Amino acid sequence: MKFGYFCNPWNIGHQRDYRDILNEVRELARFCEQAGFDNFWLAEHHFSIWGREMLPNPLIMAADLAARTERIRIGLAAAIITFWHPLRLAEDIALLDQLCDGRLELGVGRGNYGLEGLNLNAMADPNNPADNFGVFEDTINIVKKALSQPRFRHDGAKYTIPYPGFRTDQAHPVNHPDYVDPETGELKYISTYPRPRQTPYPPLWQVVDSPSSIEFAAKNDLGIIMWRPPVEALRERCRLYRESARSVGVDLPVGARTGISRDVYIASSREEARHIAGKWVMDALNFSNWRGPRIFLRPGETFEPGQEAALKKELPFEFVDERSLIFGPPEYAVEKFEELRDDLNLEQINMKSGWPGMGQRDILRSLELFAERVLPELRRGETAAPATVEAAGAAA
């Protein structure tokens, strides 16, 4: 089982210098590397007037972190690829993988917010699911072709590459039989450079929620990262993923290419964890509660009369705690992580231990306890010195 940290930096009210936000991300990445984490994941969001999600370009941030770390793999969770031009995205990913020396994990998403979609690529508006998915499908196929093939073309529902009708001109005298139609002179194939460090491309993940997204990922060489469902629901999703992969001739071991993101806070007791971090995690969960409380239900579970409407207005800590959180002392966290490992055999677990408004010191306090008393129990037999906040600062 691999452990990652999920980082979605914030600047509530835009009160702080953005350089301080960047330095906190850097500190977290260095700490996680020294603590023995396998991955450090970065989100992508735009136009946050409240300052809740403040990283518009995870690729640039990943390049910065690659220059400041040596071992930890740097993941995008997710690059919202419907907002990027596919060719430019392919070039940037390949260059980033070179800069990371082959440490890149590429998580992709379709996008959730209409504010972002309409203002970055109107034909990928998340409120128009059919068009949004069409852009997503074309984009991921173009990226895979561009990264893995020396030359390629793509005729899709949303993109045709090369652009139809382009012919040799003085600025671009592409007069090569492997690329140009000899009769019309029209460019029929194109290449992107550089090539990625990893072959044929970095490991691909899709952040998923719906069954259709899980099926698409399984059939298109994408691992899946799920968010907050309880263990029982995760079991069903993992089963669907394996069955969908098997339908295209790919027989995966149980848990292979599956991951989960979990809100985690380690403290001396369950009460202390809630006291320090409960407000912040619940503010974040209620901010994203537009998805509705059904994402926390176990298979076959139903709401009491009026319960769903009440939970849409506000999720209480008690409702999500046993279903989706890992809040408590190290021994409690070990038990919860072992459940995910032994029951589901997940390949990847990504922790989120900081939420908008929470102080950096409180985040690092939880991560220190995880590094010192949880991770060694989960990795018995492995030798790794526990990390400290002071060591991470000294490496700056």
N, C-alpha and C positions, 0 to 999 in steps of 0.2 A: 504494500500500500504506500502510495506517495502522498506527501503532505504539502499543500501549498497555502500561501497567504493571499487573500483577495483584498486589493487596495483600491478604494474609490474616494480620492481626497475631496475635502470640502473646505469652504471658507464662508461660514454662515454670516450673512449680512455684508460680506466683502469687506470686513473690518481689518484683515491682516494683509501684510505684504505677501504677494504671491510667491516670492522667493522663499518665505518661511514654509509655505505649503510644500514646495518642491524639496526643501531640505528634510522635512519630516518623512516624505516618501523615500528619499534616499536613506535616511536613518533606518527606516523599517526594512528596506531591502537588504542593507548590510547586516542588520541584526538577524534576519531570517536566514541569510546565507551561513552565518556563523553558528546559528542554532541548529542547523542540519535540515532545514526545510528543503524540499526538492524544487519547488516552483514559487515564483512571485508573480501574481496576476494583476493586470491593470484593466480598468474599465474605460469606456468612451461615452461622454455625454456633452451636450452643447446647450448654450443659452440659459444657464441656470441663474435666474434673477435672484433666487433665494440663497444661492451659494451652496447648495446641497451636493452638487456633483460637478467637480471642477477640473476634469481632465479631458480636453477636447481631442487630443491626439495621443493615444497610447503608444503609437509607433515611435514618436520622438522621445517620449519618456522612457520607453524601453531601450532606446539607443543610449540615452544618458546612463541608465542603470547598468547596461552592459559594460560601459567603460569604468564603472566603479565596483564591479563584482567579478568573480572569476569562475565560480562553479554553478551557482543557482541558475535554473532555467527560468527564462522570463516569458510569461504568457500574456496573451491578450484575451480578456474575458469580459466583454468581447469587443473586437473591432466590428463596428456596425457597417458591414461591407456594402449595404444598399446605399450608403451615403457617399461612397467613393467611386471614382471611375475605375472600372476593372483593370485596365492596363496600367494606370498609375499605381493602383494598389499592388498589383503583381510586382512591379519594379521596386516599390518601397519595401515590400515584404522580403524580396530576395536580398536587397541591400542590407536590411535590418538583420537578416539571418547571417550574412557575412560579418557584420559588425559584432553580433553576439557570438561569433565563432561557433555557429550551429547550436545555440542554446535556446532558440525560439520555439515557443508553443503557440500555434495560431488558433485562437478561439474566435468564432464568427457569430454574428447575430443579425437579425432582420430589422431590429429597432422596434421600440414600443411607443415613442412619443410623436404625435402628429406635429408638434411644434418643431421638432428636429427634422422629421422627414420632409415636410412641405417646404422648409427653408433651405434644405441641403440638396434634395433631389425629389421634386414634386411627384415624379412617377413612382416613387417608392413610399408614398404616404402609408404609414401603418394602419390608418383608418380605412384603407382600401386594400384588404388582405390579398385579393387575387393579383393586383398589380405589384404589390410589395413582394409577394412570393416570386412572381415572374422575374423581377429585378434580381432578387436574391439567388434564384436558381441559375440565371445566366451568369451572374458575377462569380459565383463559386466555380462554375465550370470553366469560365475564362481564366480565372486565377490558376486553377489546377493545370490547364493546358499550357499556360504561359510559363509556369514554373518547371514543368516536367518535359516539355517538348522543344526541340531546337527551333522549330518553326510551326505555326499553327494558324488555323482560321476558325471562326465561330459564326454560325448562322442561328441566332436565337430569337426568342419572342421580343426581347427588348434591345439587344445589341447585335450588330453585325460587324465583325472584325476580320480583316481590315475594312475600313470605311468604304462602302461601294463607290466605284467609279474613279478612285484615285489612280492617276497614271504618273509615270516618270516626269519630273520637272527638273529645272536647273538646280533647285535647292536640294532635292532628294533624287539623284539619278539612280534609282533602284532598278538596275537592268541585269537581273540575275535570273536564270531559268528556274531556279528553285522557288522563286517568289512571284514572278511576273507571268501573266498569260502571254505567250509568244505572239498570238494573233492580234490581241487588242491592246497589249501593253498595260492592262489593268493589274494592280497589285492584288494578288490572291492570298498571299501568306505574309505573316509578320513574325518578328522575334522580339523578345524583351531581354534586357541585360541589366545587371549581372544574373548569373544563375544562383539559386540559393545554395548555402553551404550543405544543407541536408538533402538527401536524395530519396525520392524525387522532389519532396518539398517538406517543410516542417510538419510535425504532427498536427492534424486538423481536428478541431473540436467545434461543436455547435452548442450554444446555450439554448436549451429546449424547455418547453412547458407542455405543449399540446401533444396528443398521440401522433398527429400527422407530422409534426416536426421530428419526433423520435423516429418514425418510419423513414422519413427522408434522410436523416443523418445515417441511419443504419445501411441504407441502400446506396449511399454516395461517399463511402470511405471517410465518414466523420465520426469521431467519438462524441459522446454527449456529456454535457455538464448540466445537471439539474439543480434546482434552487432549494426550496424549503419543504417538500412533501415529507410526511412521516415515513418511518421505515416500511410499514405495510404497503403504502402507495409506491414507494421506491421499488419494492420487490416486483410489483406489477409492471412498472415502467422498464425495468431491466429485462424482464421476460419479453416484453414487446420488442425491445431493441434486438435481443438475440434472435427472436423469430423473424423479424424483418430482415436482418442480415442473412439468415439462413435462406430466405426466399430468393436471394440473389447469389446463392452459392458460397456464402461466407459463414463458416462454422466457428463461432467465437467461444472461448472458455467463459464460464460464469464470471461475470463482473468485468471482463475485459472491455477496455475503451469506454468505461462508464465513470462518471465523477459526480460529486455532490458539493455544493457550497453550504456551509453551516455557520450560523451565528454562534460564536463561542466566547465565553468569558470565564477565565480560571481565577478563583480567589480562595480564601481559606475555608469558606462555607458557601452553601447555596444562598443564604441570606445576604452575605457580603457581596457576592457576585451580582445579585439583583440590586442591592443598594448602590453599588458603584456604576453599573452599566445598564440596569433595567430601563431607566427612563430613556436613555439614548437609543437602545435597540427598539423599543416600542414606538418612539417617535419615527424611526426609520420605517418600521413595518407598517405603521398607519399611514405614512406618506405614500407608500407603494400599495396601499390596500385597494386601489382601483381595480386590481385583479379579482378582488373578492375573497372571502374567507374559505371558499371551497378548496383552494389549493392546500389547505391544512387538513382536509378530511382524510380519514382512513377508508379503504375500500368498503363499500356497503354502509358507511356511516351517513346518517341524515341529520338535519337540523330539527330542533324542537320548533313548534310554532312561534314565529316572530324572532327566532334566534338569529337567522341569517341577516335580516334587516338590521338588527342591533349590532352585529359584528361588522357589518359594512360601515357603520358609523364610527365604531372604535373597537379595535382588537384589544382585549385584556391580556396581560402577561400570562395569567394562568392558562388561557386557551392555547397559546402557542408554545408554552414552556416544554411540556412533555412530548409534544409532537415534533418540534423543530429546533429548539434551542439546546445548547450544551452549556449551561450556566451552573457552576458549582466548583467544589474542591477537586484537586488532581485525581483522586481515586474515583470520583463520580465521572469525570471526563474520560478516564481510561475505560470505564465500563461502557460508556456511550459510544466511544470510538471503536471498541472491540465488537460491539453489536453491529455497527456498520461494516466492519471488516468480516466478521464471522458469518453474518446472515447474508450479506450481499456480495462480499468479496470485491468491493469497489476498487478500481484502480487508482482513483484520485480523490482525495478529500481536501477541499479548499476552505480554510477558516477565514471568517471575518470577525475581527475582535475590536473594531472601532467604527463608530457611527457618527453622523454629523453632530457637531457640538461637543464631542467627547475630547478630553485632553490627551495629548501624546503620552504623558507619563503614565496614565491609567492603562492605555493600550499596551505599552511596553511592560508594565507590571504583570499583566495577564500572560503575555508572550514569554516572559522570563519563567514563570511558573510552568507553562507548557513545556518549555525547553528543558527545564531542570527535573520535572517530576512526572510528566505525562509521556513525552516522546521517548525517553529511555525505556519505559515500560512497554510501549508499543513496538519498540525495536530491540528487544532483548537479543543479546549476542552481538549487536553492532557496537562499535566503540566510537563515541563522539563526545568531546568535552562540552559540558553545558555552556550556553552563551550567557553573556551578561550585557546589560545596557552599556556599562563602561567600556567593554571591549568593542562594541559597535561604534561608540563615539570615537574611540581611539583610532579606528580605521578610516575615519573621515578624511 
